[in-house]
Every structure is written in C-alpha cells, then in structure tokens.
C-alpha cells in the first residue's frame, strides 16, 4: 500500500513538478542568488504541510523543510540543488535536482504517518561555487539523518560512487615594482615567484599518487610589460581520493610557494579561496536499495552502470562524512552530452528529462520508505557508515 500511494501522489502532482522544473530552468540564478527557485520550491512544500525555514545557517537561499509523523523512526533527508552556471544556465540539470528533491519528500510524506519517522528536504544553494552543503554540514544540520539522498541527471544511469576531496588554495606574492628596462635590478618580481611556484608543482606531480590532481591558474600577473610586477596571484585546486592525502599534498604545495618566495625575494601569503570539499563516501546498503527501486520501476539492470573512479568534487561529499549518503545518476537523454554544456542544458528541459525526474523522485521516495520500514536495511547502513568512518 505504501509504495502504491507514493506513486499515486507523485503521478497526481506530476504537472506541478514539471511546471516547477521548467520555471527554474527558464529562470537560472547563480549560487546564493537563487531567490526565485527557493520561493517556488518552498511554496510547494508548504502547500503539502511541510514546516519550512528559509535562510538555514545564514544562507539566504537555503531552506529546511520538515514533515514529522510524530512517531519514533528514522529521519530521511533529500537534497535539492537549484543554482545555475554563468552563461550556460542550468547546464548541470539543477532544475531537475531541485524538483526531484521536493517531489520525493512530498511523496514520502503521504505515507509517513503509517511508517513513523521524519522526512526533511534540504535546499542546498551554490553547489557549483561556494558549496552550501559544506556550511550546512559544518553546522551539524545533517547529523540527525539516517539517510541522505540526492540524484543527479546524466546521459546514463550510474550507481552512486566516489568523488575527490578538494582544497582551493590561493598564493599572493608581494614584490617591488621597478622600471623593467631602466632599473630592473631595483625590483622584486612577484610574477617570477608565481612562475617558480608552477615549476615546482610541475616537478611535484611526478611524485604524487595517481588519483591526485593539482591544477591552477594565474589570476594576477602585472599590469604592464615595462614594469616589474609587484603583485601576482595564483590559484590552485588540490584534489585526491581521500581528505587525508589532500591535506598532505596541500602542505607540499605550500612549500613550493614558500620556496618560490625565497628564490625571488618576494613575500608570500596563502589562503583558501573556496570551501573545502570532502570525498564522497557512498553507503553501499543504501545504494543497493536505491538500485533495486530503479529496477522495480522498470529500469533494465544492464542500463545501470558502475561509476568510474571519481574525477570531480562534490559538496555532497561533506554530507557523506556525517550521514549515510548516496549520489546516483539518472538518464535524461539518449545522446552522449556532457554536463556544463549548452546541449545538456537543452536536454534538461525536455519531456524525456521530466519523465526521468519523476522516475528519480519515485526511486528516492521508495528508498526512503525502505529505510523507514526495513530495520535490517537500517542496521546494515549504520554498520557500513561506521566501518567507513573507522577507515578514514
């Protein structure tokens, strides 16, 4: 009865969910500016009896929407993302992610008085830039969860896997300006310090683990060719499969910059210019439960692919460090389109994508229902989570 009621409720509301997804897609907003998306998502949740708080953790476009059965039981969390990218809009399909999260939450809320427990939909802004989930995780918002679930659109069905931990580190070098032709000997070249930092990091790459990545840009390198640059800036992403190795690499990268400053006589200041992302740790029993629900909804098992080793970084990784979590992918198009492209943006607005969104919402709600009603699954999830924490 429970899952049939979930299907009935989501199907009856499909036109509303499609309208919301289309509206967000047609009104792209950058991170921490998603006021329209936040408004339409929270209004729909309030309409279905959720208690909504906007501005969670001081983030103006974050929200927490809870539906409590009033009975003891697990707490299920669904993540909604709804920020867009500069120039290409919703080329990562966050119009679908945001709507899937509320659709799953609303669907599950219709049976929660039968199961007990609580469902919370989290509006998590700025995934593409400032990582709203990082702030929320640090504040302990997700600590109450027995399961944290989100689903991302893609050109294939892919099981939840891993992602790379990441630090974003900036080096500022302060030199001394001088005329580059008349009196270069009086100057201290801050740009040379940046270039030496790159050279040292290039040498370091030979001696890092295969899963690690260090890549950077020069954001400031001087104003005129005939003036010795007195200020230069470089920014780097340092990534690896595990947070511990990122921490180790960051110290080595700092030494590269310190050495460059020593060589050139420049002063150096370092800082983290974006939030740090932790590696995504998939909860295996929860992931298996989600995959089974996809099969029950008609997806062919051969279509669900294993994820290749994580090559990007997600703020969902920070959630996975504090609660059993999954981040699988659903297929929204038949063509092989990469995320963050104009083609994927258009694909995320199609009828096929909307059908996939509804499928994803049902699978998310079904998985939440299983966690609420299957004590053995919940036990296995907790065991897997504690085991992964012990290995960290």
C-alpha positions as MATLAB code, in Angstrom:
seq = 'XXXXXXXXXXXXXXXXXXXXXXXXXXXXXXXXXXXXXXXXXXXXXXXXXXXXXXXXXXXXXXXXXXXXXXXXXXXXXXXXXXXXXXXXXXXXXXXXXXXXXXXXXXXXXXXXXXXXXXXXXXXXXXXXXXXXXXXXXXXXXXXXXXXXXXXXXXXXXXXXXXXXXXXXXXXXXXXXXXXXXXXXXXXXXXXXXXXXXXXXXXXXXXXXXXXXXXXXXXXXXXXXXXXXXXXXXXXXXXXXXXXXXXXXXXXXXXXXXXXXXXXXXXXXXXXXXXXXXXXXXXXXXXXXXXXXXXXXXXXXXXXXXXXXXXXXXXXXXXXXXXXXXXXXXXXXXXXXXXXXXXXXXXXXXXXXXXXXXXXXXXXXXXXXXXXXXXXXXXXXXXXXXXXXXXXX';
ca = [
       0.000    0.000    0.000;
       2.789    2.427    0.959;
       4.645    2.467   -2.351;
       1.436    2.430   -4.369;
       0.315    5.537   -2.510;
       3.671    7.212   -3.192;
       3.286    6.516   -6.920;
      -0.287    7.789   -6.881;
       0.664   11.033   -5.153;
       3.687   11.782   -7.340;
       1.765   10.962  -10.521;
      -1.119   13.217   -9.483;
       1.333   16.070   -8.889;
       3.440   15.458  -11.994;
       2.132   18.538  -13.811;
       3.063   20.697  -10.814;
       6.556   19.232  -10.645;
       7.054   19.688  -14.388;
       5.936   23.300  -14.107;
       8.382   23.955  -11.264;
      11.290   22.342  -13.102;
      10.528   24.340  -16.245;
      10.242   27.587  -14.287;
      13.609   27.078  -12.580;
      15.180   26.096  -15.898;
      13.861   29.231  -17.589;
      14.957   31.474  -14.704;
      18.575   30.485  -13.988;
      20.135   32.048  -10.895;
      23.728   31.844   -9.716;
      24.786   30.473   -6.343;
      23.360   32.292   -3.302;
      21.111   34.276   -5.645;
      18.503   31.542   -6.204;
      15.601   33.508   -4.727;
      13.035   32.543   -7.367;
      13.931   28.855   -7.178;
      13.903   28.880   -3.385;
      10.484   30.554   -3.371;
       8.753   28.190   -5.784;
      10.212   25.072   -4.141;
       9.333   26.097   -0.590;
       5.837   27.238   -1.551;
       5.137   23.775   -2.957;
       6.441   22.118    0.205;
       4.356   24.377    2.438;
       1.292   23.548    0.360;
       1.783   19.902    1.343;
       2.155   20.507    5.049;
       5.913   20.840    5.444;
       7.286   23.153    8.108;
       9.683   25.407    6.191;
      12.611   27.503    7.377;
      14.272   29.764    4.807;
      17.773   31.095    5.420;
      19.187   27.971    7.055;
      22.676   28.545    8.502;
      22.510   32.187    7.474;
      22.459   31.278    3.773;
      19.661   33.423    2.298;
      18.561   30.906   -0.337;
      18.994   27.741    1.729;
      15.987   26.085    3.296;
      14.976   23.234    5.574;
      11.522   21.722    5.129;
      10.401   19.049    7.602;
       7.414   16.730    7.766;
       7.229   14.837   11.060;
       4.958   11.855   11.641;
       5.023   12.496   15.370;
       6.154    8.899   15.866;
       9.591    7.449   16.532;
      11.524    6.383   13.477;
      14.406    7.136   11.115;
      14.995   10.566    9.606;
      15.242   10.707    5.808;
      16.907   13.668    4.112;
      16.544   14.680    0.467;
      18.898   17.218   -1.099;
      17.663   19.822   -3.565;
      20.116   21.850   -5.647;
      18.923   24.726   -7.825;
      21.826   27.038   -8.662;
      22.790   27.665  -12.275;
      26.069   28.219  -14.089;
      27.291   31.508  -15.582;
      26.372   31.911  -19.265;
      25.079   28.350  -19.773;
      22.322   28.408  -17.144;
      21.055   25.037  -15.914;
      23.608   23.048  -17.886;
      24.036   20.703  -14.928;
      20.321   19.994  -14.634;
      19.807   21.522  -11.204;
      16.288   22.490  -12.224;
      15.645   18.736  -12.185;
      17.597   18.061   -8.974;
      15.762   20.737   -7.032;
      12.379   19.474   -8.143;
      13.260   15.801   -7.633;
      14.158   16.504   -4.027;
      10.829   18.100   -3.167;
       8.859   15.536   -5.199;
      10.489   12.670   -3.293;
       9.889   14.407    0.024;
       6.245   15.130   -0.739;
       5.694   11.586   -1.993;
       7.177   10.048    1.147;
       5.279   12.436    3.423;
       1.993   10.911    2.259;
       2.839    7.585    3.938;
       4.942    8.706    6.878;
       2.071    8.599    9.369;
       1.907    4.887    8.594;
       5.657    4.270    8.902;
       6.710    6.725   11.604;
       9.846    8.819   11.361;
      10.515   12.125    9.682;
      11.358   13.438    6.218;
      13.386   16.597    5.639;
      14.012   18.307    2.314;
      17.135   20.455    2.345;
      17.528   23.331   -0.065;
      21.279   23.460   -0.645;
      22.380   26.506   -2.657;
      25.551   27.284   -4.582;
      26.738   23.740   -5.279;
      28.612   24.973   -8.337;
      30.599   27.624   -6.472;
      30.531   28.037   -2.702;
      29.154   24.629   -1.712;
      26.161   25.360    0.503;
      26.234   21.818    1.877;
      29.695   22.500    3.326;
      28.362   25.287    5.534;
      25.330   23.226    6.482;
      27.406   20.129    7.277;
      29.794   22.138    9.440;
      26.797   23.498   11.363;
      25.621   19.948   12.114;
      22.402   20.268   10.103;
      22.756   16.781    8.601;
      23.844   14.985   11.780;
      20.253   13.939   12.543;
      19.888   11.978    9.303;
      19.709    8.216    8.998;
      19.858    8.568    5.201;
      20.870   11.438    2.906;
      19.734   11.019   -0.689;
      20.128   13.056   -3.844;
      20.020   12.141   -7.522;
      21.807   13.911  -10.369;
      20.841   13.921  -14.072;
      23.260   12.492  -16.630;
      23.262   10.809  -20.027;
      23.259    7.375  -18.330;
      22.050    5.609  -15.213;
      25.095    5.403  -12.939;
      25.385    3.975   -9.447;
      26.464    6.173   -6.574;
      30.240    6.153   -6.309;
      33.058    8.350   -5.107;
      34.326   11.873   -5.636;
      37.605   13.620   -4.965;
      38.280   15.626   -1.843;
      39.442   19.126   -2.746;
      41.059   22.241   -1.327;
      41.145   25.538   -3.221;
      44.331   27.363   -2.276;
      45.488   30.828   -3.315;
      49.002   32.274   -3.202;
      49.599   36.015   -3.235;
      53.123   37.253   -3.846;
      54.243   40.759   -2.943;
      57.336   42.139   -4.653;
      58.672   45.574   -5.528;
      57.943   47.468   -8.721;
      60.671   49.000  -10.869;
      61.176   50.033  -14.478;
      61.755   46.753  -16.289;
      64.294   48.292  -18.700;
      65.896   51.201  -16.845;
      66.240   49.713  -13.347;
      65.131   46.064  -13.164;
      67.799   45.409  -10.515;
      65.776   47.519   -8.087;
      62.666   45.381   -8.445;
      61.384   42.151   -6.916;
      59.327   40.255   -9.470;
      56.173   38.800   -7.927;
      55.253   37.149  -11.233;
      58.539   35.240  -11.209;
      57.507   33.848   -7.827;
      54.239   32.626   -9.337;
      56.065   31.030  -12.270;
      58.520   29.314   -9.942;
      55.574   28.006   -7.927;
      54.139   26.439  -11.080;
      57.533   24.955  -11.965;
      57.896   23.417   -8.515;
      54.376   21.992   -8.594;
      55.047   20.536  -12.041;
      58.066   18.749  -10.566;
      55.978   17.595   -7.591;
      53.409   15.927   -9.868;
      55.864   13.134  -10.699;
      55.748   12.048   -7.071;
      52.044   12.142   -6.213;
      49.506    9.318   -6.196;
      47.697    8.551   -9.473;
      44.324    9.650   -8.084;
      45.607   13.119   -7.135;
      45.253   16.266   -9.218;
      46.830   19.715   -8.887;
      45.727   22.344  -11.394;
      45.873   26.101  -11.289;
      45.713   29.469  -12.994;
      47.349   32.885  -12.706;
      44.722   35.469  -11.794;
      47.064   38.454  -11.455;
      50.429   38.836  -13.148;
      51.177   42.513  -13.559;
      49.787   45.495  -15.427;
      52.411   46.456  -17.999;
      55.354   44.699  -19.629;
      57.747   47.543  -18.809;
      57.027   47.415  -15.062;
      58.379   44.711  -12.762;
      55.194   43.209  -11.254;
      54.965   43.923   -7.544;
      51.874   41.758   -7.057;
      50.895   38.403   -8.532;
      48.336   35.748   -7.616;
      47.914   32.070   -8.429;
      45.014   29.803   -7.525;
      45.108   26.010   -7.396;
      42.740   23.124   -6.843;
      44.354   20.245   -4.967;
      42.349   17.015   -5.231;
      42.727   13.393   -4.168;
      40.597   10.359   -3.411;
      40.831   10.908    0.350;
      40.801   14.015    2.520;
      43.921   12.920    4.414;
      46.020   12.883    1.250;
      44.684   16.272    0.155;
      45.849   17.671    3.491;
      49.284   16.158    2.914;
      49.508   17.499   -0.641;
      48.443   20.992    0.377;
      51.414   21.179    2.729;
      53.739   20.190   -0.117;
      52.164   22.756   -2.440;
      52.641   25.419    0.228;
      56.331   24.539    0.376;
      56.546   25.007   -3.394;
      55.232   28.545   -2.947;
      57.469   29.197    0.054;
      60.485   28.114   -1.982;
      59.460   30.383   -4.849;
      59.198   33.324   -2.474;
      62.643   32.542   -1.076;
      64.167   32.327   -4.556;
      62.763   35.644   -5.730;
      62.770   37.656   -2.527;
      59.007   38.171   -2.645;
      56.696   37.919    0.330;
      54.011   35.218    0.157;
      50.568   34.907    1.717;
      48.327   31.866    1.247;
      44.608   31.357    1.868;
      41.740   29.045    0.960;
      39.592   30.948   -1.526;
      36.698   28.458   -1.669;
      35.239   25.922    0.739;
      36.972   22.567    1.040;
      35.104   19.540   -0.299;
      35.461   16.122    1.304;
      35.484   12.879   -0.652;
      32.131   11.243   -1.350;
      31.675    8.002    0.587;
      28.755    6.013   -0.788;
      26.798    3.972    1.723;
      26.693    0.585   -0.002;
      23.470   -0.843    1.516;
      21.623    2.410    0.806;
      22.981    2.456   -2.744;
      21.886   -1.136   -3.326;
      18.424   -0.286   -2.015;
      18.131    2.630   -4.461;
      19.277    0.479   -7.385;
      16.659   -2.151   -6.519;
      13.969    0.507   -6.547;
      15.057    1.640  -10.008;
      14.645   -1.955  -11.179;
      11.208   -2.153   -9.568;
      10.232    0.944  -11.554;
      11.173   -0.658  -14.862;
      14.818    0.273  -15.420;
      16.811   -2.541  -17.010;
      19.640   -3.771  -14.788;
      22.086   -3.662  -17.703;
      21.418    0.076  -18.048;
      22.694    0.897  -14.553;
      26.426    1.437  -14.880;
      29.161    1.336  -12.284;
      30.713    4.725  -11.670;
      34.278    5.187  -12.791;
      36.687    6.472  -10.168;
      35.580    9.909   -9.032;
      37.220   12.633  -11.080;
      35.325   15.663   -9.795;
      34.441   17.086   -6.400;
      31.023   17.423   -4.765;
      29.772   19.160   -1.652;
      27.650   16.031   -1.156;
      30.962   14.516   -0.081;
      30.806   16.619    3.082;
      27.324   15.276    3.802;
      28.551   11.702    3.352;
      31.081   12.230    6.139;
      28.317   12.817    8.701;
      25.385   10.691    7.457;
      24.849    7.569    5.306;
      24.609    9.045    1.808;
      24.169    8.298   -1.878;
      24.573   10.392   -5.030;
      23.489    8.269   -8.033;
      22.676    9.482  -11.551;
      19.625    9.057  -13.773;
      19.493    9.092  -17.542;
      17.709   12.111  -19.039;
      18.758   11.876  -22.694;
      19.760    9.332  -25.321;
      22.605   11.438  -26.700;
      26.041   11.483  -25.079;
      26.012   15.026  -23.712;
      28.478   16.246  -21.108;
      27.305   18.315  -18.161;
      28.034   22.064  -18.208;
      27.329   22.341  -21.932;
      24.609   24.086  -23.915;
      23.460   20.684  -25.166;
      22.946   19.324  -21.662;
      21.056   22.466  -20.666;
      18.624   21.905  -23.515;
      18.357   18.203  -22.661;
      17.403   19.084  -19.073;
      14.332   20.947  -20.361;
      12.859   18.149  -22.493;
       9.865   15.929  -21.817;
      12.247   12.973  -21.575;
      14.134   14.749  -18.792;
      10.906   15.472  -16.938;
       9.886   11.819  -17.148;
      13.312   10.873  -15.794;
      12.877   13.404  -12.993;
       9.608   11.757  -11.938;
      11.251    8.331  -12.112;
      14.098    9.586   -9.944;
      11.701   11.099   -7.414;
       9.805    7.815   -7.115;
      13.026    5.838   -6.636;
      14.186    8.316   -3.987;
      10.849    8.126   -2.162;
      10.774    4.317   -2.396;
      14.291    4.148   -0.974;
      13.274    6.390    1.905;
      10.270    4.146    2.516;
      12.550    1.102    2.698;
      14.767    2.811    5.275;
      11.697    3.695    7.340;
      10.233    0.187    7.269;
      13.183   -2.213    6.937;
      15.072   -2.472   10.214;
      17.661   -4.833    8.747;
      18.499   -2.348    5.991;
      18.848    0.440    8.542;
      21.144   -1.740   10.637;
      23.330   -2.549    7.610;
      23.510    1.128    6.642;
      24.675    2.136   10.100;
      27.260   -0.642   10.154;
      28.620    0.399    6.745;
      28.741    4.051    7.791;
      30.638    3.300   11.000;
      33.010    0.995    9.125;
      33.833    3.724    6.601;
      34.405    6.227    9.402;
      36.838    3.835   11.066;
      38.806    3.526    7.809;
      39.040    7.291    7.298;
];
